[in-house]
Amino acid sequence: MHTVGTTLISNGCAGGSIRNAFKYAITNGVTLLSNYAYTGSQTSCNTSKPIVSGFNISGCVNVPTYSEQSLRNAVHRTPVAVPMNGDAAGFIYYSYGQYDALDCDPTIINHVVTITGWST
């Protein structure tokens, strides 16, 4: 939420750019949830909100598109940001656990989630 709602470089309030969000986070750090909470609703960007860095990241890599094995390998090493279609009916009501949508159109990308684990 921090890089989406407070920085102009990520362009998060107008669709966003994962690459630019990571560039910002590498340079400036990422604040903690207690400093800039996720609201779960569309609001105005707040570029004037003071940000206190909670942790830093040193880099990022791209995972090849449609390579499940590459994604699985990456998730075993670190959390992975993944673009997806957030318009599917099941996603609107999603709150926890594994998400598997049959009605998801992969050609529509309008949301980013973080994968933190993998199970079969």
N, C-alpha and C positions, 0 to 999 in steps of 0.2 A: 504494500500500500504506500509505503514511503516513497519509493522511486516513481510510482505511478502518479501520486497525488501532489507531490511537492516539487518536482523537477520538470523544467521545460524540455530538457534534452531527451527524456524518455518519451515525450509526446503521449503520455498515458491517458490524458483526458481527451485525446482525439484518435484513439485506436492503439497507440503505443508501439514501441519497438523494443523487443527483448534485448537485442544487441546494444542499443543505447542505454537501456536500464542497467545492464551489466557493466558497461563502460563507466557509468556514473558511480555504481557501487564500488568498483575497483578503486576509483580515485577518491571517493568521499566516505566510504563505509556505508553500513546499513544500520538504521536505528532499530531499537527494540520495539516489540509490540506495545509495551507500556508507554512508549513515547509517541507512537503514531499508530493507533489501533485500526484494524480493518473494520469498516462499517457495514459492508455487505449491501451497500446501496450506492447509486450513482449520485455524486455530489460535485460541487465545483472544485477545481484544483486550488490548492492552498500553497502557493509558491513562497509565501512569506512566513510560513510556520517554521520556527527554529528547530533544527534537527541535531540531536546528539547521537553520534555514532556509537552503536552498541557492539559491532564487530566488523571486521574487514574480510574481504575475499581477495585472493591474489590473482585470479584469472578465471577464464571460462573456455570451453571448447564446444564445438558443434557436434551433435550426434547425427549420423547419416539418417536421412528421411526414410521411413518405412523399414528400418532395420531393427526388429525387435531384439535381436541378440546384442546389438550395439547399445541399445537403450538399457537393457538388463545389466550389461557390464558397467555402464556409467552409473546406474542407480546403486550398484553394490559399492561404489567408491564415494559417492557424494549425492546430495539432493539434485534433482534435474528439473529445470523449468521447461514446461511443454505447452506449446500453443494448442488450442482446441476450439471446438464449437461449443459454446456455452448456452446455445438456444434450445438444445434438446429438452423435452419435457422432464425427463428424469433428472437432469442436472440442476434444474431450477430448484428442486426440492432435496438435492443431495446434501448430507450433513457430515458423514464420516464413512470410513471403510473403503473397500474396493468399488470403483465406479466402472460399469460396463454398459454402455448404451448401444442398443441396436438401432435407434432412430437418429444417430449422430451423422451429420453430413460433413465429411472431412474437408470439403472444399470451402467451407465457411469457417474462418478463423476469427474469433472475437473475444477470446479469453485466454489467460495463462494460468496454469496450475503448477504446483511443485510436487513431483513424485519423490517420496522419501523412503519407499521400500518396495519390494517385489516378492510376491508369493505365487505359487502355482495352484 
